[in-house]
Structures are given as structure tokens and as C-alpha cells.
Amino acid sequence: MASEQALGPPSEEYDDKTVEGMPAGPENYNKKGRLRKSFYESELARLQEELVKLQHWVSDRGERVLIIFEGRGSAGKGGVIKRITERTSPRIVKVVALPKPTEREQSQWYFQRYVEHLPAAGEIVLFDRSWYNRSNVEWVMGFCTEQQHQEFLRSCPEFERMLVRSGIRLLKYWFSVSWDEQRRRFESRNEEPLKRWKLSEMDLEEHRLYVKYSQAKDITFQYTDIKQAPWYVVPSDDKRTARLNCISHILSQFDYTNVVPDPVDLPEREDIAYVRPPISEQTFVDLNY
């Protein structure tokens, strides 16, 4: 009975001002203003079903979709990408997370190594960080020259306009997290041995240079928040709402229809004259469970 009461709409917990900031309905938030797990999971399942419909529509129409995920460390980019790909086909929805460029790649045109990963017909490509490394991480950490930074800011808008003119559907999301929440997440990683691998030296530097990264983001937006490919900011101090809001927004950008294939008739087994070798000749794993 107590659990049912906890999930029900509270009677005195919210005032009018709070309700306005709770679009899912005040009954679906806890006392801290965070989405309740039960609502989050049901809504995520609904949105993932829509993502499956979207992927079939993209494949059926031969659309080319590119979605860029950028933002601060621990802001939740990987989390939303994971939820997008949980129920979709990796043949259609592909994730690109490029490592540090090789010496050869460093000598190429800056956008060159990204071009080969652009979507072909019927594909959705998710960039877990992208060419915007140049105007964020590289600029803040001093991994590029000021001339390279300025050239990127000039070239990037033209490059993206060219992609859009070619027929690529380009979406750009910036995940924003406060300094206090970023610190809490980094401390959580640091406290748990199984998560400590996620806390790199670059993360520590990013946390120290939080204000510098804010400056980098503002400059990036000043030059690259263009009409043909605008930036969409995802507040992500609350990971649950960030994931739902981002996926919901992605779906809203496409006038897709349900072209999910109908169930098929499974074929009967075709028997042939064949005798299998004894099962005792095979080596099995230990049955520990």
C-alpha cells in the first residue's frame, strides 16, 4: 500500500510554479523534481518503439540521417546513444566514435576522416563527438593552433551547409551539465572501482577548465549555430529527462510513417538424409549456473 501511495499524485508537494516546470505531470516526479523511474522506463519503451518505426522509414525511403552528439564530459551523450541503439538495428543505426587521429590523419584536410563515416542511403549515423573536437577539446587543451581554430570556425558552417544541400538530414545536440553535477558524477566514478576507468586525465582537466570549455562552447555556437543546421541544447543534470527529451526531439524532426514489416510465416524444417556425429564428441563449457 505504501508503494502505491508513493507512485500516486502528491497532494501538497507541488505549488503552481513547480507544476509549470513539470510537463509530464507532477505525479510523475519525486520530491526532488526528478522523473520517477516507473514513468521513465515506460516512456523510454514507448519512444524506443517509435525509433524502430523511424529506422524502418529511413531504410524504406533511402534517407540519410546524421546526428551529432556533443557536450561536456559526463553530460550523458553516451547514455542517450545507448538508449537509441538498444532496440534498433546496427545495420541501419550506426555509432561512430573516432579515436585520436593518427599522424597521417593529422596531415589530412581536417574533415577528411569524418567524411568516410557519413551515412549512405537508408542509414542513421550517430557521431559520439565529431569534428567539433577542433573548436572544443583541441582549442581548450592547446592541441590545435589558433589559425587552425579560426579556419575551422570559417569552414565548418560551409561544410555543414554542403552536407544539407546534398540531402543529408543533419541534427546537432549539445548536452549541457552544470559544474556541480559534473563534479558529483566524477566523484561517483572515482569512488567505484568498476567505474574508475571512465575517469580519464582529460576528464580531470576538463573539470578544472570548466569555464574555458564554456567559452569554447559559446564561440562554437556563435559561428556554427546556423539556420541549415542549428544546435539543440539538452539540459542534462537529470539524465532521465535528458534522454527522453532528446529522443523525443529527434523523432519530432521527421514526418515518418509506420512501415514496420508485417509478421512473416516461419518455414517448416526441411529434412534431409543426414546423421549427425555423437554429441559426446563435442566440448561444452562448464555448467556453473
Secondary structure, 3 states (H helix, E strand, C coil): CHHHHHHCCCCCCCCHHHHHCCCCCHHHECCCCCECHHHHHHHHHHHHHHHHHHHHHHHHHCCEEEEEEEECCCCCHHHHHHHHHCCCCCCCEEEECCCCCCHHHHCCCCCHHHHCCCCCCCEEEEEECCHHHHHHHHHHHCCCCHHHHHHHHHHHHHHHHHHHHCCEEEEEEEEECCHHHHHHHHHHHHHCCCCHHHCCHHHHHHHHCHHHHHHHHHHHHHHHCCCCCCEEEEECCCHHHHHHHHHHHHHHCCCCCCCCCCCCCCCCCCCCCCCCCCHHHCCCCCCCC
